[in-house]
Structures are given as structure tokens and as C-alpha cells.
Amino acid sequence: MASAAAMTDSEIMRLEKNTIVHALHTEAAFSEVFVKHLLARTIRVEEDLVDQLFNSSEKRLARALLLLVNFGKEGRPEEIVPNVSQEMLAEMIGTMRSRVSYFMNRFRELGFIGYNGKIEVHSSLLNLVLHEQPQDKG
């Protein structure tokens, strides 16, 4: 069963540095949310760097797909990856589109993803990230 990502209304505002500094000093709730966001972002950047340095492009693609569906985060993961092209995935993981295409076909053959116009990520893809070699079906 596939679910579509829900769209929510949002606003984007540009705030001056002094305004943010003042809010951090005077608004405890804002300060807490802001610091949590910065820490989460820093951790993600560090994880991406380690991923790029030590993992194969196949593992990086698997990790990127799992991140796109919020696998392992609070709440239920989305089963369908938002509209993302193979070119975008290649840029995200630092490889060529042809390699992404090869791995996507391989993931489909191994039953890790469904791929028919939209990408459906199965939890079995986590096996590729956690183990050195993917397990063949059967």
C-alpha cells in the first residue's frame, strides 16, 4: 500500500541576524527548537561525509532512498519517494546517472524497491545498508 506525501501550507521569512540572536536570548522555546535543528543538521552533514568517504555508491543510493522515505524517523515512513529523478539521485550520492540506473534495476530485481514510474522503498533495502553484500531473494 502506497501513501502520498501530504502537502502543508508554509511561509518562508528572511530574518536579520540581530532578530535571530535576540529571539535565541529571549524565547526559550524558539531557542530549543533552533538548537535541535542545528544539531540534527550537523549530524546529518557528518553522516553524509562518512557515507561519501567509506561507502560504495550502491550503499549511498540505498541510504539516500531510505532517508527520502524517512525510514527510521518518528512516525510511519512514506513508501513512495517524492518525484525524484535518477539525475537528482546521482547528484545526491556523487555518481553518474547510469550507475543509479544500474543499481535501481538491481534493487528492483532483489525486491528492495518497486519501481514503476514512482519509487516504492521496501524495508528490506535496509539490509543493503547494514550488511556488506545484499542477500539475493530465495
ZARO-801081 format. One record per atom (N, C-alpha, C, O): x, y, z; residue in three letters. Coordinates in steps of 0.001 Angstrom, whole numbers, padded with zeros to 6 digits, always signed. Layout:
BEGIN
XYZala...
This chain:
BEGIN
+000850-001175+000000met+000000+000000+000000met+000890+001231+000000met+001802+001340+000820met+000639+002134-000890ala+001465+003329-001025ala+000705+004540-000502ala-000518+004624-000616ala+001442+005460+000064ser+000832+006702+000519ser+001564+007869-000118ser+002764+007791-000383ser+000854+008929-000357ala+001457+010127-000941ala+001845+011070+000182ala+001183+011131+001218ala+002908+011792-000033ala+003346+012765+000965ala+002316+013882+001061ala+001853+014395+000043ala+001963+014253+002273ala+000980+015312+002476ala+001646+016670+002311ala+002770+016883+002763ala+000951+017566+001669met+001440+018925+001492met+000858+019776+002617met-000315+019640+002967met+001676+020644+003173thr+001207+021546+004215thr+001516+022972+003805thr+002495+023241+003110thr+000662+023878+004251asp+000902+025290+003996asp+002111+025740+004800asp+002310+025313+005937asp+002905+026596+004203ser+004064+027114+004925ser+004399+028504+004413ser+003967+028916+003336ser+005172+029206+005207glu+005663+030529+004832glu+007159+030551+005034glu+007680+029933+005962glu+007842+031259+004171ile+009275+031438+004299ile+009525+032900+004600ile+009000+033788+003929ile+010342+033140+005628met+010658+034509+006015met+012168+034652+006109met+012867+033718+006502met+012655+035801+005753arg+014071+036112+005919arg+014178+037014+007140arg+013538+038063+007217arg+014994+036587+008082leu+015165+037356+009309leu+016601+037838+009411leu+017537+037126+009048leu+016759+039038+009901glu+018088+039605+010104glu+018771+038875+011254glu+018110+038336+012142glu+020085+038865+011229lys+020877+038186+012245lys+020527+038687+013651lys+020364+037885+014571lys+020409+040017+013819asn+020115+040578+015154asn+018771+040059+015673asn+018617+039830+016873asn+017805+039876+014781thr+016488+039387+015187thr+016598+037959+015708thr+016002+037622+016732thr+017350+037127+015015ile+017535+035740+015439ile+018291+035689+016772ile+017895+034954+017676ile+019350+036446+016896val+020127+036464+018141val+019234+036896+019300val+019278+036295+020373val+018428+037929+019092his+017512+038403+020136his+016517+037306+020503his+016278+037060+021686his+015932+036644+019502ala+014963+035571+019760ala+015617+034405+020509ala+015002+033817+021397ala+016854+034073+020154leu+017557+032986+020849leu+017763+033308+022324leu+017721+032415+023170leu+017986+034593+022634his+018210+035007+024025his+016917+035161+024810his+016910+034963+026025his+015822+035509+024140thr+014599+035834+024871thr+013494+034788+024758thr+012593+034757+025597thr+013545+033946+023755glu+012480+032957+023530glu+013038+031551+023721glu+013650+030987+022814glu+012821+030993+024906ala+013385+029678+025236ala+012889+028581+024294ala+013675+027734+023871ala+011604+028585+023963ala+011053+027541+023098ala+011680+027617+021701ala+012055+026596+021122ala+011789+028835+021170phe+012415+029020+019861phe+013872+028588+019906phe+014353+027915+018995phe+014562+028969+020947ser+015974+028627+021104ser+016160+027108+021113ser+017070+026589+020467ser+015308+026407+021834glu+015402+024951+021921glu+015179+024297+020547glu+015940+023415+020151glu+014150+024725+019833val+013861+024173+018508val+015004+024476+017541val+015416+023612+016767val+015505+025689+017587phe+016579+026111+016687phe+017860+025304+016927phe+018493+024840+015978phe+018233+025141+018188val+019442+024386+018517val+019274+022921+018125val+020204+022322+017587val+018104+022333+018384lys+017845+020945+017970lys+017991+020803+016461lys+018581+019837+015977lys+017454+021766+015719his+017566+021735+014257his+019032+021806+013815his+019460+021046+012946his+019797+022719+014417leu+021211+022847+014062leu+021987+021573+014369leu+022824+021148+013572leu+021719+020965+015511leu+022400+019722+015873leu+022041+018592+014910leu+022910+017831+014485leu+020769+018489+014574ala+020332+017446+013636ala+020981+017659+012271ala+021410+016702+011626ala+021050+018906+011839arg+021669+019206+010544arg+023166+018889+010557arg+023695+018344+009588arg+023845+019229+011652thr+025274+018943+011775thr+025522+017439+011749thr+026442+016970+011080thr+024713+016695+012466ile+024842+015236+012476ile+024631+014683+011077ile+025370+013799+010643ile+023635+015192+010367arg+023352+014716+009001arg+024526+015016+008066arg+024885+014174+007243arg+025121+016191+008179val+026277+016540+007345val+027446+015602+007643val+028125+015145+006725val+027681+015315+008925glu+028747+014391+009295glu+028472+012988+008754glu+029381+012328+008250glu+027218+012529+008856glu+026854+011215+008326glu+027062+011162+006816glu+027555+010166+006288glu+026684+012236+006123asp+026865+012290+004666asp+028338+012224+004294asp+028704+011555+003328asp+029183+012908+005048leu+030620+012893+004784leu+031201+011491+004980leu+031951+010999+004137leu+030854+010862+006083val+031319+009493+006344val+030809+008559+005259val+031550+007704+004774val+029551+008717+004878asp+028946+007900+003831asp+029732+008043+002528asp+030035+007049+001869asp+030056+009272+002163gln+030782+009542+000920gln+032199+008960+000958gln+032698+008465-000052gln+032830+009022+002106leu+034214+008567+002222leu+034357+007048+002297leu+035317+006489+001767leu+033415+006381+002948phe+033618+004973+003264phe+032670+003992+002589phe+032930+002789+002624phe+031591+004449+001981asn+030627+003529+001400asn+030631+003570-000119asn+030954+004589-000730asn+030267+002447-000712ser+030155+002358-002166ser+028971+003200-002635ser+028100+003551-001839ser+028943+003518-003920ser+027821+004291-004457ser+026513+003510-004322ser+025448+004114-004194ser+026577+002179-004349glu+025376+001359-004165glu+024799+001560-002765glu+023591+001739-002610glu+025652+001531-001754lys+025189+001752-000383lys+024713+003187-000190lys+023740+003426+000525lys+025389+004140-000818arg+024975+005539-000694arg+023588+005736-001294arg+022775+006483-000750arg+023315+005065-002420leu+021986+005167-003035leu+020935+004555-002115leu+019870+005139-001918leu+021224+003390-001553ala+020280+002751-000635ala+019987+003676+000548ala+018831+003844+000937ala+021030+004269+001114arg+020856+005181+002255arg+020028+006400+001852arg+019146+006827+002597arg+020308+006957+000679ala+019562+008135+000214ala+018079+007802+000042ala+017223+008602+000420ala+017770+006646-000515leu+016369+006255-000695leu+015678+006081+000654leu+014534+006498+000829leu+016375+005466+001602leu+015797+005299+002933leu+015572+006654+003607leu+014561+006852+004282leu+016504+007579+003427leu+016330+008917+004004leu+015161+009650+003358leu+014432+010375+004035leu+014978+009464+002045leu+013884+010139+001349leu+012516+009685+001826leu+011546+010438+001734leu+012426+008464+002333val+011138+007975+002839val+011057+008052+004361val+010147+007491+004971val+012019+008754+004969asn+012037+008953+006427asn+012108+007647+007189asn+011554+007545+008284asn+012776+006644+006637phe+012896+005366+007314phe+013701+005544+008590phe+014775+006146+008571phe+013186+005022+009703gly+013875+005118+010981gly+013583+006392+011746gly+014087+006568+012855gly+012785+007281+011186lys+012403+008512+011884lys+011089+008286+012614lys+010442+007250+012456lys+010712+009260+013406glu+009437+009163+014109glu+008304+009111+013103glu+008371+009731+012041glu+007267+008368+013444gly+006135+008239+012543gly+006389+007134+011526gly+007466+006539+011481gly+005390+006882+010729arg+005462+005822+009721arg+006176+006338+008484arg+005866+007431+008009arg+007139+005568+007943pro+007836+006045+006750pro+006913+006076+005536pro+005995+005266+005414pro+007173+007022+004647glu+006454+007080+003387glu+006972+005959+002502glu+008175+005701+002463glu+006079+005299+001798glu+006502+004191+000955glu+006909+004645-000438glu+007650+003943-001127glu+006441+005794-000854ile+006753+006291-002188ile+007680+007486-002070ile+007407+008429-001328ile+008771+007437-002802val+009707+008555-002827val+009068+009671-003648val+008522+009416-004721val+009133+010906-003152pro+008612+012026-003937pro+009268+012064-005315pro+010302+011433-005531pro+008674+012792-006233asn+009219+012859-007588asn+010692+013244-007551asn+011048+014401-007326asn+011521+012262-007774val+012967+012472-007785val+013521+011690-008966val+013229+010507-009139val+014314+012362-009763ser+014857+011724-010969ser+016152+010988-010646ser+016757+011188-009592ser+016560+010134-011575gln+017837+009446-011407gln+018985+010447-011423gln+019999+010231-010758gln+018844+011530-012165glu+019871+012572-012175glu+020013+013201-010793glu+021123+013442-010320glu+018868+013466-010146met+018898+014050-008803met+019537+013083-007816met+020341+013486-006976met+019178+011804-007918leu+019782+010799-007035leu+021281+010714-007264leu+022053+010599-006312leu+021699+010771-008530ala+023136+010710-008852ala+023871+011884-008216ala+024961+011702-007673ala+023296+013083-008273glu+023915+014247-007650glu+023988+014087-006133glu+024979+014467-005509glu+022929+013520-005544met+022880+013350-004093met+023976+012416-003593met+024520+012622-002508met+024304+011388-004380ile+025253+010386-003896ile+026622+010495-004549ile+027525+009728-004216ile+026789+011425-005463gly+028098+011660-006061gly+028514+010616-007073gly+029650+010143-007047gly+027612+010251-007959thr+027934+009292-009016thr+027199+009675-010293thr+026537+010711-010347thr+027318+008838-011319met+026676+009125-012604met+025281+008504-012650met+025002+007522-011962met+024404+009096-013477arg+023044+008604-013620arg+023019+007151-014078arg+022151+006390-013652arg+023950+006754-014934ser+023973+005372-015424ser+024206+004378-014279ser+023660+003275-014296ser+025015+004765-013287arg+025226+003905-012121arg+023954+003813-011285arg+023609+002742-010786arg+023259+004939-011134val+021996+004941-010397val+021006+004020-011096val+020331+003226-010441val+020913+004115-012404ser+020003+003260-013168ser+020337+001783-012950ser+019446+000963-012731ser+021622+001457-013012tyr+022058+000083-012795tyr+021640-000407-011408tyr+021083-001496-011274tyr+021908+000395-010380phe+021582-000009-009012phe+020072-000076-008782phe+019592-000964-008078phe+019320+000862-009374met+017864+000836-009224met+017297-000461-009813met+016423-001087-009213met+017793-000858-010975asn+017348-002121-011579asn+017734-003299-010692asn+016951-004233-010519asn+018918-003257-010139arg+019376-004326-009247arg+018513-004382-007990arg+018105-005462-007563arg+018233-003214-007393phe+017392-003168-006201phe+016009-003754-006503phe+015446-004480-005684phe+015469-003434-007679arg+014148-003956-008062arg+014204-005478-008197arg+013318-006177-007706arg+015245-005993-008861glu+015395-007440-009038glu+015520-008161-007703glu+015024-009277-007553glu+016172-007538-006741leu+016348-008133-005416leu+015133-007930-004511leu+015096-008453-003397leu+014135-007171-004986gly+012921-006949-004203gly+013038-005865-003153gly+012194-005773-002262gly+014088-005031-003246phe+014275-003953-002276phe+013383-002754-002573phe+013010-002014-001662phe+013042-002562-003833ile+012192-001431-004228ile+011196-001894-005272ile+011397-002906-005942ile+010129-001142-005397gly+009224-001237-006526gly+009494+000004-007353gly+009652+001094-006805gly+009547-000151-008658tyr+009946+000985-009490tyr+009149+000951-010778tyr+009525+000288-011745tyr+008019+001691-010775asn+007161+001761-011946asn+006675+003203-012089asn+005515+003507-011812asn+007569+004079-012520gly+007242+005499-012594gly+007542+006208-011287gly+008157+007274-011290gly+007118+005634-010173lys+007436+006142-008835lys+008182+005051-008096lys+008053+003870-008416lys+008951+005446-007124ile+009786+004507-006383ile+009101+004146-005069ile+008763+005024-004275ile+008900+002855-004846glu+008380+002359-003577glu+009529+001646-002877glu+010053+000654-003384glu+009912+002146-001726val+011059+001610-000995val+010558+000612+000048val+009702+000943+000868val+011089-000600+000014his+010724-001639+000971his+011740-001641+002114his+012906-001298+001914his+011300-002022+003293ser+012198-002016+004454ser+013380-002967+004264ser+014399-002823+004939ser+013257-003936+003354ser+014363-004868+003110ser+015598-004155+002547ser+016701-004698+002604ser+015423-002941+002003leu+016564-002180+001492leu+017562-001880+002615leu+018756-001707+002369leu+017060-001822+003829leu+017937-001574+004975leu+019026-002646+005080leu+020120-002368+005571leu+018733-003870+004621asn+019738-004945+004639asn+020996-004542+003874asn+022108-004872+004285asn+020823-003838+002775leu+021969-003425+001971leu+022835-002421+002726leu+024061-002447+002614leu+022210-001550+003481val+022951-000547+004239val+023663-001188+005431val+024780-000802+005772val+023018-002157+006053leu+023572-002758+007259leu+024597-003853+006995leu+025465-004112+007827leu+024493-004497+005831his+025376-005629+005523his+026273-005294+004348his+025938-004452+003514his+027396-005950+004290glu+028381-005703+003226glu+027829-006030+001847glu+028011-005242+000919glu+027160-007172+001682gln+026607-007578+000395gln+025112-007814+000543gln+024669-008331+001569gln+024312-007437-000483pro+022865-007702-000401pro+022583-009193-000489pro+023316-009940-001137pro+021527-009608+000161gln+021105-011008+000117gln+020178-011200-001080gln+019207-010457-001230gln+020464-012195-001943asp+019576-012495-003058asp+018306-013122-002527asp+018329-013828-001519asp+017163-012858-003222lys+015894-013456-002821lys+015936-014950-003076lys+016571-015410-004026lys+015260-015703-002227gly+015158-017146-002417gly+016170-017788-001618gly+016273-019014-001621gly
